């Protein structure tokens, strides 16, 4: 049985946390416990689910639009060099 998203409105704190972490959820960058909490919230909250759905669509459009574009070699080299310098400075 699928939960009804409109039967019990979640508290605003739950909504704000869920919406702040929606991209972590979409990207699979959260632990299993947090992932389950966000999923449960989305299953119960129609407003947050609509925002999640919109964020998911935006992410898919961006991915599709940028899939064939690669950064120029010079830009990639500059970024890698700067990252290396940052790593060296942070270990000193």
KOLTOR-101761 format. One line per field, with one value per atom (N, C-alpha, C, O): residue in three letters; atom name; z, y negated, x negated. Coordinates in nm, 3 decimals. Atoms other than C-alpha are relative to their C-alpha. Last residue first. Layout:
aa = Ala|...
at = CA|...
up = Z|...
north = Y|...
east = X|...
END
This chain:
aa = Unk|Unk|Unk|Unk|Unk|Unk|Unk|Unk|Unk|Unk|Unk|Unk|Unk|Unk|Unk|Unk|Unk|Unk|Unk|Unk|Unk|Unk|Unk|Unk|Unk|Unk|Unk|Unk|Unk|Unk|Unk|Unk|Unk|Unk|Unk|Unk|Unk|Unk|Unk|Unk|Unk|Unk|Unk|Unk|Unk|Unk|Unk|Unk|Unk|Unk|Unk|Unk|Unk|Unk|Unk|Unk|Unk|Unk|Unk|Unk|Unk|Unk|Unk|Unk|Unk|Unk|Unk|Unk|Unk|Unk|Unk|Unk|Unk|Unk|Unk|Unk|Unk|Unk|Unk|Unk|Unk|Unk|Unk|Unk|Unk|Unk|Unk|Unk|Unk|Unk|Unk|Unk|Unk|Unk|Unk|Unk|Unk|Unk|Unk|Unk|Unk|Unk|Unk|Unk|Unk|Unk|Unk|Unk|Unk|Unk|Unk|Unk|Unk|Unk|Unk|Unk|Unk|Unk|Unk|Unk|Unk|Unk|Unk|Unk|Unk|Unk|Unk|Unk|Unk|Unk|Unk|Unk|Unk|Unk|Unk|Unk|Unk|Unk|Unk|Unk|Unk|Unk|Unk|Unk|Unk|Unk|Unk|Unk|Unk|Unk|Unk|Unk|Unk|Unk|Unk|Unk|Unk|Unk|Unk|Unk|Unk|Unk|Unk|Unk|Unk|Unk|Unk|Unk|Unk|Unk|Unk|Unk|Unk|Unk|Unk|Unk|Unk|Unk|Unk|Unk|Unk|Unk|Unk|Unk|Unk|Unk|Unk|Unk|Unk|Unk|Unk|Unk|Unk|Unk|Unk|Unk|Unk|Unk|Unk|Unk|Unk|Unk|Unk|Unk|Unk|Unk|Unk|Unk|Unk|Unk|Unk|Unk|Unk|Unk|Unk|Unk|Unk|Unk|Unk|Unk|Unk|Unk|Unk|Unk|Unk|Unk|Unk|Unk|Unk|Unk|Unk|Unk|Unk|Unk|Unk|Unk|Unk|Unk|Unk|Unk|Unk|Unk|Unk|Unk|Unk|Unk|Unk|Unk|Unk|Unk|Unk|Unk|Unk|Unk|Unk|Unk|Unk|Unk|Unk|Unk|Unk|Unk|Unk|Unk|Unk|Unk|Unk|Unk|Unk|Unk|Unk|Unk|Unk|Unk|Unk|Unk|Unk|Unk|Unk|Unk|Unk|Unk|Unk|Unk|Unk|Unk|Unk|Unk|Unk|Unk|Unk|Unk|Unk|Unk|Unk|Unk|Unk|Unk|Unk|Unk|Unk|Unk|Unk|Unk|Unk|Unk|Unk|Unk|Unk|Unk|Unk|Unk|Unk|Unk|Unk|Unk|Unk|Unk|Unk|Unk|Unk|Unk|Unk|Unk|Unk|Unk|Unk|Unk|Unk|Unk|Unk|Unk|Unk|Unk|Unk|Unk|Unk|Unk|Unk|Unk|Unk|Unk|Unk|Unk|Unk|Unk|Unk|Unk|Unk|Unk|Unk|Unk|Unk|Unk|Unk|Unk|Unk|Unk|Unk|Unk|Unk|Unk|Unk|Unk|Unk|Unk|Unk|Unk
at = N|CA|C|O|N|CA|C|O|N|CA|C|O|N|CA|C|O|N|CA|C|O|N|CA|C|O|N|CA|C|O|N|CA|C|O|N|CA|C|O|N|CA|C|O|N|CA|C|O|N|CA|C|O|N|CA|C|O|N|CA|C|O|N|CA|C|O|N|CA|C|O|N|CA|C|O|N|CA|C|O|N|CA|C|O|N|CA|C|O|N|CA|C|O|N|CA|C|O|N|CA|C|O|N|CA|C|O|N|CA|C|O|N|CA|C|O|N|CA|C|O|N|CA|C|O|N|CA|C|O|N|CA|C|O|N|CA|C|O|N|CA|C|O|N|CA|C|O|N|CA|C|O|N|CA|C|O|N|CA|C|O|N|CA|C|O|N|CA|C|O|N|CA|C|O|N|CA|C|O|N|CA|C|O|N|CA|C|O|N|CA|C|O|N|CA|C|O|N|CA|C|O|N|CA|C|O|N|CA|C|O|N|CA|C|O|N|CA|C|O|N|CA|C|O|N|CA|C|O|N|CA|C|O|N|CA|C|O|N|CA|C|O|N|CA|C|O|N|CA|C|O|N|CA|C|O|N|CA|C|O|N|CA|C|O|N|CA|C|O|N|CA|C|O|N|CA|C|O|N|CA|C|O|N|CA|C|O|N|CA|C|O|N|CA|C|O|N|CA|C|O|N|CA|C|O|N|CA|C|O|N|CA|C|O|N|CA|C|O|N|CA|C|O|N|CA|C|O|N|CA|C|O|N|CA|C|O|N|CA|C|O|N|CA|C|O|N|CA|C|O|N|CA|C|O|N|CA|C|O|N|CA|C|O|N|CA|C|O|N|CA|C|O|N|CA|C|O|N|CA|C|O|N|CA|C|O|N|CA|C|O|N|CA|C|O|N|CA|C|O|N|CA|C|O|N|CA|C|O|N|CA|C|O
up = -0.063|0.508|0.135|0.201|-0.075|0.414|0.070|0.158|-0.116|0.318|0.081|0.197|-0.104|0.096|0.122|0.233|-0.056|-0.099|0.112|0.218|-0.081|-0.149|0.067|0.183|-0.121|-0.262|0.090|0.212|-0.087|-0.504|0.131|0.238|-0.054|-0.649|0.096|0.203|-0.101|-0.689|0.066|0.187|-0.120|-0.864|0.110|0.228|-0.061|-1.109|0.129|0.231|-0.064|-1.178|0.071|0.180|-0.119|-1.245|0.075|0.197|-0.101|-1.479|0.129|0.238|-0.052|-1.671|0.111|0.214|-0.083|-1.711|0.064|0.182|-0.122|-1.837|0.095|0.214|-0.080|-2.088|0.133|0.237|-0.062|-2.213|0.090|0.200|0.081|-2.282|0.079|0.201|-0.025|-2.064|-0.092|-0.121|-0.087|-2.221|0.016|-0.074|-0.011|-2.359|0.097|0.210|0.110|-2.475|0.011|-0.068|0.011|-2.152|-0.104|-0.084|-0.016|-2.082|-0.023|-0.009|0.076|-2.206|0.002|-0.092|0.142|-2.090|-0.085|-0.189|0.038|-1.746|-0.150|-0.217|-0.002|-1.714|-0.045|-0.125|0.114|-1.821|-0.008|-0.116|0.123|-1.579|-0.124|-0.215|0.004|-1.287|-0.128|-0.188|0.032|-1.364|-0.013|-0.106|0.142|-1.372|-0.043|-0.151|0.077|-1.035|-0.150|-0.223|-0.008|-0.883|-0.080|-0.145|0.081|-1.006|-0.001|-0.107|0.139|-0.864|-0.095|-0.198|0.034|-0.534|-0.147|-0.218|0.013|-0.522|-0.040|-0.125|0.123|-0.592|-0.024|-0.137|0.112|-0.328|-0.132|-0.225|0.014|-0.077|-0.118|-0.188|0.040|-0.133|-0.023|-0.124|0.141|-0.128|-0.048|-0.160|0.017|0.201|-0.148|-0.224|-0.080|0.314|-0.031|0.005|0.015|0.063|0.070|0.034|0.133|0.047|-0.026|-0.096|0.000|0.425|-0.136|-0.143|-0.077|0.410|0.001|-0.012|0.082|0.132|0.071|0.010|0.106|0.334|-0.087|-0.122|-0.061|0.641|-0.107|-0.103|-0.036|0.438|0.061|0.035|0.126|0.279|0.029|-0.035|0.045|0.620|-0.127|-0.145|-0.098|0.746|-0.041|-0.038|0.016|0.429|0.096|0.059|-0.057|0.436|-0.012|-0.040|-0.143|0.205|0.045|-0.034|-0.083|-0.129|0.149|0.226|-0.074|-0.361|0.093|0.115|0.042|-0.598|0.070|0.041|0.143|-0.566|-0.048|-0.136|0.021|-0.187|-0.147|-0.179|-0.057|-0.160|-0.025|-0.062|0.101|-0.396|0.049|-0.030|0.114|-0.169|-0.105|-0.166|0.030|0.145|-0.124|-0.150|0.000|0.197|-0.048|-0.106|0.119|0.091|-0.008|-0.117|0.120|0.343|-0.126|-0.214|0.007|0.620|-0.127|-0.195|0.032|0.550|-0.011|-0.099|0.138|0.529|-0.035|-0.140|0.086|0.853|-0.146|-0.222|-0.017|1.032|-0.089|-0.152|0.086|0.882|0.014|-0.083|-0.061|1.049|-0.093|-0.177|-0.083|0.826|0.060|0.014|0.040|0.703|0.095|0.216|-0.117|0.767|-0.043|-0.094|-0.122|0.514|0.124|0.211|-0.059|0.207|0.132|0.188|-0.031|0.081|0.071|0.129|0.055|0.103|0.043|0.163|-0.094|0.169|-0.072|-0.183|0.011|-0.101|0.097|0.101|0.000|0.000|0.000|0.083
north = 0.066|-2.164|-0.056|-0.115|-0.101|-1.917|-0.061|0.002|-0.044|-2.193|0.108|0.129|0.104|-2.367|0.049|0.011|0.014|-2.045|-0.103|-0.080|-0.120|-1.970|-0.011|0.026|0.008|-2.326|0.118|0.103|0.103|-2.312|-0.013|-0.028|-0.056|-1.983|-0.099|-0.060|-0.099|-2.129|0.063|0.086|0.073|-2.430|0.096|0.071|0.062|-2.210|-0.072|-0.058|-0.107|-1.995|-0.056|-0.012|-0.046|-2.305|0.107|0.101|0.106|-2.453|0.043|0.021|0.002|-2.125|-0.103|-0.075|-0.119|-2.092|0.004|0.038|0.021|-2.451|0.119|0.099|0.101|-2.393|-0.027|-0.038|-0.061|-2.070|-0.100|-0.064|0.007|-2.241|0.055|0.048|0.120|-2.118|0.002|0.109|-0.023|-1.852|-0.131|-0.214|0.110|-1.898|0.037|0.078|-0.004|-1.591|-0.107|-0.106|-0.129|-1.527|0.002|0.068|0.015|-1.890|0.128|0.130|0.114|-1.912|-0.010|-0.062|-0.026|-1.563|-0.112|-0.085|-0.114|-1.615|0.026|0.046|0.048|-1.959|0.111|0.088|0.092|-1.823|-0.050|-0.055|-0.080|-1.528|-0.088|-0.049|-0.074|-1.755|0.084|0.090|0.098|-1.989|0.071|0.046|0.033|-1.690|-0.100|-0.086|-0.117|-1.562|-0.029|0.009|-0.004|-1.908|0.117|0.104|0.111|-1.931|0.002|-0.013|-0.037|-1.587|-0.106|-0.074|-0.108|-1.676|0.037|0.051|0.066|-2.001|0.101|0.073|0.082|-1.812|-0.070|-0.076|-0.092|-1.551|-0.077|-0.045|-0.037|-1.828|0.095|0.087|0.118|-1.970|0.033|-0.007|0.033|-1.629|-0.119|-0.116|0.145|-1.521|-0.036|-0.029|0.056|-1.160|-0.145|-0.193|-0.084|-0.962|-0.059|-0.030|0.025|-1.246|0.081|0.035|0.134|-1.222|-0.030|-0.081|-0.008|-0.846|-0.136|-0.143|-0.073|-0.891|0.008|-0.014|0.092|-1.158|0.067|0.005|0.107|-0.932|-0.096|-0.135|-0.054|-0.628|-0.107|-0.110|-0.023|-0.826|0.052|0.009|0.131|-0.949|0.013|-0.054|0.046|-0.590|-0.134|-0.152|-0.073|-0.462|-0.050|-0.059|-0.133|-0.728|0.062|-0.006|-0.005|-1.023|0.146|0.238|0.041|-1.102|-0.001|-0.068|-0.121|-0.913|-0.027|0.060|-0.041|-1.213|0.126|0.174|-0.029|-1.258|0.054|0.140|-0.119|-1.232|0.041|0.157|-0.111|-1.479|0.131|0.231|-0.031|-1.699|0.107|0.188|-0.073|-1.677|0.034|0.141|-0.118|-1.768|0.076|0.186|0.035|-2.122|0.116|0.096|0.081|-2.020|-0.044|-0.056|-0.083|-1.736|-0.079|-0.028|-0.091|-1.955|0.085|0.104|0.079|-2.233|0.089|0.069|0.047|-1.988|-0.076|-0.052|-0.115|-1.811|-0.041|0.006|-0.035|-2.142|0.118|0.119|0.084|-2.252|0.033|0.019|0.128|-1.954|-0.081|-0.023|-0.002|-1.685|-0.138|-0.239|0.099|-1.706|0.006|-0.001|0.058|-1.378|-0.101|-0.062|-0.038|-1.247|-0.064|-0.107|0.110|-1.439|0.034|-0.050|0.114|-1.217|-0.113|-0.202|0.119|-0.907|-0.122|-0.149|0.101|-0.607|-0.118|-0.153|0.123|-0.339|-0.104|-0.127|0.119|0.000|-0.125|-0.137
east = 0.116|-5.203|0.036|-0.050|0.076|-4.928|-0.121|-0.179|-0.079|-4.681|-0.073|-0.040|-0.007|-4.936|0.075|0.039|0.133|-5.012|0.001|-0.058|0.028|-4.643|-0.137|-0.153|-0.083|-4.574|-0.027|-0.036|0.057|-4.866|0.079|0.020|0.124|-4.740|-0.065|-0.112|-0.040|-4.393|-0.123|-0.125|-0.044|-4.543|0.044|0.016|0.117|-4.733|0.038|-0.029|0.078|-4.427|-0.124|-0.159|-0.074|-4.217|-0.079|-0.091|0.007|-4.477|0.070|0.018|0.136|-4.510|-0.016|-0.078|0.015|-4.134|-0.139|-0.152|-0.077|-4.115|-0.014|-0.034|0.070|-4.397|0.073|0.008|0.117|-4.239|-0.073|-0.115|0.122|-3.906|-0.119|-0.122|0.080|-3.618|-0.123|-0.177|0.115|-3.404|-0.076|-0.081|0.094|-3.055|-0.112|-0.087|0.098|-2.865|-0.108|-0.202|0.066|-2.674|-0.111|-0.213|0.145|-2.597|-0.078|-0.200|0.051|-2.239|-0.151|-0.211|-0.019|-2.141|-0.061|-0.120|0.085|-2.290|0.009|-0.093|0.138|-2.132|-0.094|-0.185|0.015|-1.793|-0.144|-0.203|0.001|-1.821|-0.021|-0.094|0.126|-1.916|-0.012|-0.119|0.104|-1.628|-0.134|-0.210|-0.012|-1.390|-0.106|-0.164|0.044|-1.513|0.005|-0.086|0.147|-1.483|-0.056|-0.160|0.052|-1.121|-0.153|-0.214|-0.026|-1.037|-0.054|-0.114|0.093|-1.200|0.013|-0.086|0.130|-1.002|-0.108|-0.192|-0.005|-0.677|-0.134|-0.182|0.011|-0.772|0.004|-0.069|0.142|-0.838|-0.019|-0.120|0.077|-0.491|-0.147|-0.205|-0.025|-0.317|-0.083|-0.136|-0.017|-0.474|0.012|-0.085|-0.110|-0.434|0.032|0.140|-0.119|-0.641|0.121|0.235|-0.053|-0.894|0.127|0.217|-0.058|-0.940|0.063|0.175|-0.124|-0.990|0.069|0.192|-0.098|-1.246|0.135|0.239|-0.043|-1.429|0.106|0.206|-0.078|-1.439|0.053|0.169|-0.131|-1.548|0.089|0.210|-0.071|-1.833|0.141|0.237|-0.049|-1.941|0.082|0.183|-0.098|-1.964|0.060|0.182|-0.126|-2.133|0.108|0.225|-0.003|-2.403|0.138|0.236|-0.031|-2.394|0.006|0.026|0.113|-2.558|0.031|-0.037|0.041|-2.322|-0.117|-0.201|0.133|-2.312|-0.049|-0.159|0.000|-1.936|-0.134|-0.139|-0.083|-1.953|-0.004|-0.026|0.078|-2.241|0.074|0.013|0.102|-2.040|-0.095|-0.144|-0.056|-1.734|-0.107|-0.100|0.082|-1.929|0.045|-0.003|0.142|-1.808|-0.086|-0.193|0.028|-1.458|-0.145|-0.200|-0.015|-1.442|-0.036|-0.105|0.114|-1.579|0.005|-0.095|0.119|-1.330|-0.123|-0.206|-0.003|-1.041|-0.128|-0.188|0.025|-1.129|-0.005|-0.090|0.141|-1.156|-0.035|-0.140|0.086|-0.824|-0.149|-0.224|0.034|-0.651|-0.089|-0.159|0.121|-0.510|-0.025|0.030|0.101|-0.149|-0.119|-0.103|0.064|0.030|-0.103|-0.208|-0.070|0.282|-0.058|0.018|-0.075|0.164|0.067|0.136|0.086|-0.118|0.074|0.011|-0.064|0.100|-0.079|-0.092|-0.048|-0.124|0.062|0.020|0.077|-0.140|0.055|0.176|-0.083|0.000|-0.088|-0.178
END
